[in-house]
Amino acid sequence: MTPKTPLTPPLLGGFFAFATLLCAFAGTTLLVPGGPLDALWSVKPDERGQLLALGPGIGAAFLALAVVMALTSYGAFARRGWARRLAIAVFVVNAFGDMLRIPAGAVAQGLVGVAVTAAIVGWLMRPPVRRVFDR
């Protein structure tokens, strides 16, 4: 009989790998606007305009965030305890961002974001999950 393989590390690693791609895409297109990838911003054109108005530093910030996401992805796939803790920190920061949406008028989106993030952080803090990463 084969021991059961935990799903959390590959799911978390895959999530952060996808986040790496999104952050790298955003950073690149914000630093070098007008390229062929700009068409992908058609999903959120208002957000693109708001981000471009912040200047090139925001593109660099997204690229730095892509590095954090890549490290978290690598660590999650490798089942490192630091990656689980870094993932929790990323989700907590995201929850604060979701909380800020509430007074800005996006009540439903903010509440859903906080609830989903709380569920993920709660899952990552469970002793069985912690044991999978603390090797």
C-alpha positions as CSV (number, residue, x, y, z in Angstrom):
1,M,0.0,0.0,0.0
2,T,1.4,3.4,-1.0
3,P,1.3,6.2,1.6
4,K,-1.2,9.0,0.8
5,T,0.5,12.0,-0.9
6,P,-0.6,15.4,0.6
7,L,-2.2,17.7,-1.9
8,T,-1.4,21.0,-0.2
9,P,2.2,21.4,-1.4
10,P,1.5,21.0,-5.1
11,L,-1.7,23.0,-4.9
12,L,0.0,25.8,-3.0
13,G,3.0,25.6,-5.3
14,G,0.8,25.7,-8.4
15,F,-1.2,28.6,-7.1
16,F,2.0,30.6,-6.5
17,A,3.5,29.6,-9.8
18,F,0.4,31.0,-11.5
19,A,0.7,34.2,-9.3
20,T,4.3,34.5,-10.5
21,L,3.2,34.6,-14.1
22,L,0.5,37.1,-13.4
23,C,2.8,39.4,-11.5
24,A,5.6,39.1,-14.1
25,F,3.1,39.9,-16.9
26,A,1.7,42.9,-15.0
27,G,5.2,44.2,-14.2
28,T,6.5,43.8,-17.7
29,T,3.5,45.4,-19.4
30,L,3.5,48.3,-16.9
31,L,7.2,48.9,-17.4
32,V,7.1,48.6,-21.2
33,P,3.5,49.7,-22.2
34,G,2.4,49.4,-25.8
35,G,3.7,45.9,-26.4
36,P,1.8,42.9,-27.8
37,L,0.8,41.7,-24.3
38,D,-1.2,44.9,-23.6
39,A,-4.2,43.2,-25.3
40,L,-4.5,41.0,-22.2
41,W,-5.3,44.0,-20.1
42,S,-8.7,44.2,-21.9
43,V,-10.0,42.2,-19.1
44,K,-9.3,45.1,-16.6
45,P,-8.6,48.3,-18.6
46,D,-9.5,50.6,-15.8
47,E,-7.0,49.0,-13.4
48,R,-4.3,49.2,-16.1
49,G,-4.9,52.9,-16.5
50,Q,-4.8,53.4,-12.7
51,L,-1.6,51.5,-12.4
52,L,0.1,53.2,-15.3
53,A,-0.7,56.5,-13.6
54,L,1.4,55.5,-10.6
55,G,4.6,55.5,-12.8
56,P,7.2,52.9,-13.6
57,G,7.9,52.1,-10.0
58,I,4.6,50.1,-9.9
59,G,5.9,47.8,-12.7
60,A,9.1,47.2,-10.8
61,A,7.0,46.5,-7.7
62,F,5.1,43.8,-9.6
63,L,8.3,42.2,-10.8
64,A,9.6,42.2,-7.2
65,L,6.3,40.6,-6.1
66,A,6.8,38.0,-8.9
67,V,10.1,37.0,-7.3
68,V,8.3,36.5,-3.9
69,M,5.7,34.4,-5.6
70,A,8.3,32.3,-7.4
71,L,10.2,31.7,-4.1
72,T,7.0,30.7,-2.4
73,S,6.1,28.4,-5.2
74,Y,9.5,26.7,-5.2
75,G,9.4,26.3,-1.4
76,A,5.9,24.9,-1.4
77,F,6.8,22.3,-4.0
78,A,9.9,21.5,-1.9
79,R,7.7,21.3,1.3
80,R,9.7,23.9,3.2
81,G,8.4,25.4,6.4
82,W,9.5,28.9,5.4
83,A,7.4,28.7,2.3
84,R,4.3,27.8,4.3
85,R,5.0,30.8,6.6
86,L,5.7,33.1,3.6
87,A,2.4,31.9,1.9
88,I,0.5,32.8,5.1
89,A,2.1,36.2,5.2
90,V,1.2,36.8,1.5
91,F,-2.4,35.8,2.2
92,V,-2.6,38.0,5.3
93,V,-1.4,41.0,3.3
94,N,-3.9,40.2,0.6
95,A,-6.7,40.1,3.3
96,F,-5.8,43.6,4.4
97,G,-6.1,44.7,0.8
98,D,-9.5,43.1,0.6
99,M,-10.5,44.8,3.8
100,L,-9.6,48.2,2.3
101,R,-12.1,47.4,-0.6
102,I,-15.0,47.4,1.9
103,P,-15.0,51.1,2.8
104,A,-14.2,52.0,-0.9
105,G,-17.6,50.5,-1.8
106,A,-16.7,47.0,-3.0
107,V,-18.3,45.4,0.0
108,A,-19.2,42.1,-1.5
109,Q,-15.8,41.6,-3.1
110,G,-14.0,42.6,0.1
111,L,-16.0,40.3,2.3
112,V,-15.6,37.4,-0.1
113,G,-11.9,38.0,-0.4
114,V,-11.4,38.2,3.4
115,A,-13.5,35.0,3.9
116,V,-11.6,33.0,1.3
117,T,-8.3,34.2,2.6
118,A,-9.2,33.4,6.2
119,A,-10.2,29.8,5.1
120,I,-6.8,29.4,3.2
121,V,-4.8,30.7,6.2
122,G,-6.8,28.5,8.6
123,W,-6.0,25.5,6.4
124,L,-2.3,26.3,6.2
125,M,-2.1,26.7,10.0
126,R,-3.6,23.3,10.7
127,P,-1.2,20.9,12.5
128,P,-1.4,18.2,9.8
129,V,-0.5,20.8,7.1
130,R,2.3,22.3,9.2
131,R,3.8,18.8,9.6
132,V,3.9,18.3,5.8
133,F,6.0,21.4,5.4
134,D,8.2,21.2,8.5
135,R,10.7,18.7,7.2
